[in-house]
Amino acid sequence: MRTATATAAAVTAALAAGAAGVAAGRFASDAALKAPPGRPLPTEPRLTVHGTAAGQVTLTRDLAALRPGAYGLSGNGSHAVVGPVLPDAPHSADTVVRRLERVTHGSLDAGDAVWLTPNLHVGDPGTALGLDHADVDVPGELGNLPAWFVPGARSTWVIAVHGLGTTREHALNLIGFLHGARLPVLALAYRGDLGAPRSPDGLNHLGATEWRDLDAAMRYAVRYGARSVVLLGWSTGAAMALRAAAHSGLRDLVSGLVLDSPVLDWRTTVRALAAARHTPAALLPLAVRAAEGRTGMAGGP
């Protein structure tokens, strides 16, 4: 009797541990599979504004705050653009000073929590860049996908797709340049974005299913006069471009790929985002297995 009781207790404990592991894996995988567009990823640290001066902003010293180049600086209700680090500007050992290019909306006040974003602009091609454009709907397999179309004289269209944690506003970084080269641009919102249909399971698939929305955008471009397309993507959008170039029925019309940080190994991406959420190292394999089980992802692009 004691042996049976002990065995039952051991089985119960094992089942409880297994259930807890599954729950932990699902929670950790949410960092990648439920990353909302336009919100910072777990890998993006929150910085504190320590003060501003003419053309300058002082931020918490962090590897993120030291990144070279120009970035958007977002907070709750604010957006600004910062340029390079100003090493000669007076600052303490735990702060860094960057050039403050502009405040798009809201204000930067001491004590504000902010984060860096690749989105340099907010709005649409008209409000952000002063460009004529059309708001169009691209018919997709799950429903209409909102997109901005900026016309150009050439017959090669650029189709731009943003990455994880951003929105189609990310494409505004390059639309002005592309418009100057007389290239028509279609900036797409895909499944899960604001105004676009949700995926059936409500999860991000890191390009594994989202690429079909890009395929729909390619068909839209051809329907309205494109003779070839260049696929421009960041992160998940870049993975979508790779899959579309390999699997779309219109892949022969792809004349170029412009890829920034494509998700080439979704397992590594899931692990990195789960780790940034402070998931214990021992549970990271469970996050990957949970992501695979929830989405059916297996191979790469």
URFEN-V234740 format. One record per helix or strand of 3 or more residues. SS is the DSSP state (H for helix, E for strand). FROM is the first residue (numbers start at 1). TO is the last residue. If there is no record, write none. Layout:
SS_FROM_TO ; SS_FROM_TO
//
This chain:
H_2_33 ; E_47_53 ; E_56_60 ; E_71_75 ; E_78_85 ; E_95_105 ; E_113_117 ; H_125_129 ; E_134_140 ; E_143_150 ; E_156_161 ; H_168_180 ; E_184_188 ; H_211_223 ; E_228_234 ; H_236_247 ; H_251_253 ; E_254_260 ; H_266_276 ; H_281_295
//
